Amino acid sequence: MFRHEGKTRNFKHNLGIASLLSFVAGLVNVAGFLAVQKLTTNITGHFAYLIDEVFKLKWWQGLVYFLYIFFFFLGSFTSNLLIEIATRKHSKISYQIPVFLESFILFVLAVFGTEITRENPNALAFTLLFSMGLQNALVTKISRATVRTTHLTGLFTDLGIELSQLFFYKLPEQQKQLRSSVKLRLTIICFFFLGGLTGGIFYTYIQLKILILAAVVLISTIVYDFVKFRWLRFRRKNRK
């Protein structure tokens, strides 16, 4: 899932990474909202609140909403920076580095999140937004903007466009491409919903410790990628 980019990347690779990472995003979205009543996977709504607070001349609250936006941006910036540095050093795990960082952040928040929420709920929101910025930049870059997993607005827009195009583009190749794209969008939406449902149910019992599940899912993607790569290389050697 993380070893293919550009022409070597296919629909199956995108479907795999989309399903797992959208599940994580859905889980974080609901857990974060239940913990601090703030959106922690996207920043669209925060822009509206920022403008509202500025018009009311509530500068401190306006700064807080600006920081929500900034930390998501900082996560995206950091993610791509790490990937570019690793790529230039010919690292084979350049795309896994942001995933390691995100899983570490989520694990730390799972352990200390309740205490952080009591002391400074905004700090929890900042950190979750940073981790979602990491994830969104990673998946956008590796899939060349085909996959986005942290918010659904663009997904529903693309889904609406592609479903309408099915009525007009009748060539077999066009139909195949559109159906694949629709399947990808629906997979992301369904797994985002499943992650949110999981986060909501288990937050009732274990609160932010549910983020451990998100961290485990992220690490499992890396382990799966590593094991699959080793297995395929082993098979190629045996054939030779």
Buried (B, 14 or more C-beta within 10 A) or exposed (E): BBBBBEEEBEEEBBBBBBBBBBBBBBBBBBBBBBBBEBBBBBBEEBEEBBEEBBEEEEEEBBBBBBBBBBBBBBBBBBBBEBBEEBEEEEBEBBBBBBBBBBBBBBBBBBBEBBEBBEEEBBBBBBBBBBBBBBBBBBBBBBBEEBBBBBBBEEBEEBBEEBBEBEEEEEEEEEEEBBEBBBEBBEBBBBBBBBBBEBBBEBBEEEBBBBBBBBBBBBBEBBEBBBEEEEEEEEEEEEEE
